[in-house]
Amino acid sequence: MQVLQVQLAVAPDPVEVGRARRWVRAQVLAFGADPDTSFAEALVLVVSELVTNAVVHTGRPAVLRLCWPPDAAALRVEVADASGSAPAPRHASAAATNGRGLELVELLCVRWGWYPQGSGKLVWCEIDRDGAGCGSAVCAAESGALTA
């Protein structure tokens, strides 16, 4: 099976999050998908959250990768960084202004997880092209995602 795969190097600068969002929108068009679908919006949000985590929590460069098997129902997003620290999902209070990134990933993706890679890690998720996320912590737990 042929897989369309593209990647973007991300510098350890919060400005890179906006650049990653713009790049993902351009890739959605390049893949021939409608950028106005709920799938495209979910993809941009998930990428934004994962790249933000890589940039803010590691302070190191990262690589964003999109893997799109044309015949598959899901697109895979990967963010590799040089930090060996595991992602730590948090449950933010209603008044908190941050701390919901991995909760959003969990809700918008079919599954997600992470694994060590060299001296760093790779965080991955799969987004259903039909726009139907898992919506349950069960999917993250079943996929081997770290839970707090």
NORKA-V862843 format. One record per pair of residues at least 6 apart in sequence whose ideal C-beta (glycine too) atoms are under 7 Angstrom apart, sorted by the first residue. I is the first residue (numbers start at 1). J is the second residue. D is the distance in Angstrom with one decimal. If there is no record, write none. Layout:
I;J;D  I;J;D
//
This chain:
1;69;5.7  1;71;6.2  2;70;6.7  3;67;5.5  3;68;6.8  3;69;4.8  4;31;6.3  4;68;4.4  4;70;6.7  5;65;6.6  5;66;7.0  5;67;4.9  6;27;5.8  6;66;5.4  7;63;5.6  7;64;6.4  7;65;4.2  8;20;6.3  8;23;5.2  8;64;4.6  9;61;6.7  9;63;5.8  10;16;4.7  10;20;6.0  10;51;5.8  10;54;6.7  10;55;6.7  10;61;6.4  10;62;4.4  10;63;6.8  10;64;5.6  11;61;5.8  12;55;5.7  12;59;5.2  12;60;5.3  12;61;5.5  13;55;6.7  14;55;5.8  14;56;6.7  16;51;6.7  16;55;5.9  17;48;5.8  17;51;5.2  17;52;5.2  17;55;6.3  20;47;5.7  20;48;6.9  20;51;4.5  20;64;5.6  21;44;5.3  21;47;6.6  21;48;5.4  24;43;6.1  24;44;5.3  24;47;4.8  25;35;5.7  25;44;6.2  27;66;5.7  28;35;4.9  28;40;4.8  28;43;6.7  29;35;5.8  31;68;5.6  33;40;6.3  34;40;6.6  37;131;6.4  38;131;4.0  39;127;6.6  39;129;5.4  39;131;4.4  42;108;4.5  42;127;5.8  42;131;6.5  42;133;6.8  43;75;6.7  43;127;5.5  45;104;6.4  45;108;6.5  46;77;6.0  46;105;5.5  46;108;5.5  46;109;6.4  46;125;6.1  46;127;6.2  47;64;6.6  47;77;6.0  49;101;3.9  49;104;5.5  49;105;5.7  50;77;6.6  50;79;4.4  50;105;6.7  50;123;5.8  51;62;6.8  51;64;5.9  51;79;6.2  52;101;6.3  53;87;6.6  53;101;5.6  54;62;3.8  54;79;5.2  54;81;4.4  55;62;6.8  58;81;4.9  58;82;6.8  58;83;3.8  60;81;5.7  60;82;4.3  60;83;5.9  61;82;6.8  62;79;5.6  62;80;6.3  62;81;4.2  63;80;4.7  64;79;5.4  65;78;4.3  66;75;6.4  66;77;6.1  67;76;4.1  67;78;6.9  68;75;4.9  73;128;5.9  73;129;5.6  73;130;6.6  74;110;5.6  74;126;4.1  74;127;6.1  74;128;5.4  74;129;6.4  75;126;7.0  75;127;5.3  75;129;6.3  76;124;6.2  76;126;5.2  77;124;6.6  77;125;5.2  77;127;6.7  78;122;5.7  78;124;4.7  79;123;5.0  80;117;5.9  80;120;6.3  80;122;4.5  81;120;5.2  81;121;6.5  82;119;6.4  82;120;4.2  83;120;5.7  83;121;6.6  84;116;6.5  84;119;6.0  84;120;6.0  84;121;6.2  86;114;6.6  86;146;5.3  87;102;6.1  87;114;5.4  87;123;5.7  87;146;6.0  88;148;5.9  89;102;4.0  89;103;6.5  89;147;6.4  89;148;5.1  90;99;4.5  90;148;6.6  92;98;6.9  92;99;3.5  92;100;5.0  105;112;5.3  105;125;5.5  106;112;6.5  106;137;6.4  106;140;4.7  107;133;5.7  107;135;5.7  108;127;6.6  108;133;4.4  109;125;4.1  109;126;5.9  109;127;5.4  109;133;5.7  109;134;6.3  110;126;4.8  110;127;6.9  110;128;5.1  110;133;6.7  110;134;5.5  110;139;6.5  111;125;7.0  111;126;5.5  111;134;6.7  111;139;5.2  111;143;3.6  112;124;6.5  112;125;3.6  112;140;5.9  112;143;6.2  112;145;5.2  113;124;6.1  113;143;4.8  113;144;4.6  113;145;4.4  114;121;5.5  114;122;6.5  114;123;4.4  114;124;6.9  114;145;7.0  114;146;6.4  115;121;6.8  115;122;5.9  140;147;6.7  141;147;6.0
//
